């Protein structure tokens, strides 16, 4: 688990020089969650309460069109962030799916 938090600390350092104490405060706000392949982290109708930092694996954001076809909106790979942004920012029900690949 220490290695995972080290990756997050390195990510922070890329954008802003912060002290070790500030890094630790930032990292302490996170909770590690293991997501299985094909598991949804967001679905339409639910409010997104978190943003997720991807340590390993990949996620796909998509919407289902009128005729039932999937339309991919975005992917997230390691060292990226993912959420259903409209839902997260406005605290309204999601309209997109976000699924682990």
ChimeraX attribute file (.defattr): number of C-alpha atoms within 10 A of each C-alpha:
attribute: neighborCount
match mode: 1-to-1
recipient: residues
	/A:1	6
	/A:2	6
	/A:3	8
	/A:4	11
	/A:5	17
	/A:6	14
	/A:7	14
	/A:8	18
	/A:9	18
	/A:10	12
	/A:11	13
	/A:12	16
	/A:13	13
	/A:14	9
	/A:15	8
	/A:16	8
	/A:17	10
	/A:18	13
	/A:19	10
	/A:20	10
	/A:21	9
	/A:22	13
	/A:23	18
	/A:24	14
	/A:25	11
	/A:26	13
	/A:27	15
	/A:28	10
	/A:29	7
	/A:30	13
	/A:31	8
	/A:32	11
	/A:33	7
	/A:34	8
	/A:35	15
	/A:36	12
	/A:37	12
	/A:38	12
	/A:39	12
	/A:40	16
	/A:41	19
	/A:42	22
	/A:43	19
	/A:44	15
	/A:45	13
	/A:46	15
	/A:47	19
	/A:48	22
	/A:49	14
	/A:50	15
	/A:51	13
	/A:52	16
	/A:53	17
	/A:54	16
	/A:55	17
	/A:56	14
	/A:57	14
	/A:58	16
	/A:59	26
	/A:60	18
	/A:61	23
	/A:62	19
	/A:63	17
	/A:64	13
	/A:65	9
	/A:66	7
	/A:67	6
	/A:68	8
	/A:69	9
	/A:70	13
	/A:71	12
	/A:72	14
	/A:73	12
	/A:74	11
	/A:75	17
	/A:76	21
	/A:77	16
	/A:78	13
	/A:79	14
	/A:80	15
	/A:81	14
	/A:82	20
	/A:83	23
	/A:84	26
	/A:85	15
	/A:86	15
	/A:87	21
	/A:88	16
	/A:89	13
	/A:90	11
	/A:91	13
	/A:92	14
	/A:93	17
	/A:94	21
	/A:95	17
	/A:96	23
	/A:97	21
	/A:98	26
	/A:99	20
	/A:100	17
	/A:101	16
